Amino acid sequence: MLKVFLSGAIEGVEQYGINWRKEATYLLHLAGYDVLDPTTIVDHEYETPEEIVEKNLFMQRRADIILVEYMIPHRAYIGTDFELTWAHMNNQPAIVFSCEENKNRVYLKYLATKVASSMEDAVEYISTNYPSN
């Protein structure tokens, strides 16, 4: 079964970050994918920044594809951009869903395998182009 790592905003938008990942997990499971969700293992109160980043990278290395949230206008997606760059450097498909305001970012356009307008469109793209069965 193919694995999809869920990349996107967490810090400062914790509930939003958890909610979109729950919905994505549901849709990806329906389509036959296993999901690696970093919000299920992060405890910012007790972990160092190094531990958080290393856990996320460990999960991302195990994934076949990354699904990337880029929906918050004008947000500095620092960690997400790092994960996009890592995916690009390691030939890992990065399927991004983005709001209109963020779609013209140079690095996003360069690093993304595909930029979709919604999470549902991104999941459909994954299931069409990277079938899990």
Sequence and secondary structure as in RCSB ss.txt:
>XXXX:A:sequence
MLKVFLSGAIEGVEQYGINWRKEATYLLHLAGYDVLDPTTIVDHEYETPEEIVEKNLFMQRRADIILVEYMIPHR
AYIGTDFELTWAHMNNQPAIVFSCEENKNRVYLKYLATKVASSMEDAVEYISTNYPSN
>XXXX:A:secstr
  EEEEES  TT HHHHHHHHHHHHHHHHHTT EEE GGGT  TTTS HHHHHHHHHHHHHH SEEEEEE STT 
  HHHHHHHHHHHHTT  EEEEE GGGTT HHHHHH SEEESSHHHHHHHHHHHS   
